[in-house]
Amino acid sequence: MPPYTITYFAVRGRCGAMRIMLADQDQTWKENVVTFDDWVKGDLKATCVFGQLPKFEDGDLALYQSNAILRHLGRNHGAYGNDNREASLIDMMNDGVEDLRLKYVKLIYQEYDSGKEAYIKDLPNHLSKFEAAMAKNNTGFLVGNKVSFADYSLLDVLLNHLVLSPTCLDTFPTLKSFVEKMSARPKIKAFLDSDAHKQLPINGNGKQ
Ligand code: GTB
């Protein structure tokens, strides 16, 4: 029986990064898919610490909040830097990824039709920060010399942005190379090519 269970809606959404990470770390996990009809009944919501999904179970440990889950997996699988200094920098970079993810989620769920053009125009101002940090580190990862949970989260966010704006990385060679190399890691490639991944919409409202 797999040690991990993800309880979430039938979307990539806030589980995209953790699924990529679990695949790359050669982990198996169980998917407990919640339909919107079941969710609105409220019973499951009432049991969730913040009234939201995803819920992640590692044995008898139940976790909520997608970034806490990524950190937990980072600790479990050696993807949280080589020392405390790197761990702090990884936290910082992951918070930067979260800021971009929140802007993206706001666009998708609140202002897609009216805001898409302006969002794409402003996107280089955000991507340039990751380009600079990644180029400065010069290892192909955000921090240090090995993959961290922040890299998986950045990969997930960039893949989503490439669907929104297929040319958005054309002026960011370091990020473009990062996406290509990360996506070509054999276990990530197999996951991204899988029906389990491809059949899930990115977001819950059909916009992408
Ligand atoms: N900070 C939390 C985290 O990072 O885990 C945010 C979690 C969150 O926003 N959860 C949303 C949720 O539980 C789902 S992600 N919403 C239900 C509620 O609040 O009652 C976004 C989302 C929205 C809708 C669908 N859908 O309809 O399928 C899927 C995903």
Residues whose N, C-alpha, C, O or C-beta is under 5 A from the ligand:
A	BS01	GTB	F9 V11 G13 R14 G51 Q52 L53 P54 Q65 S66 N67 G204
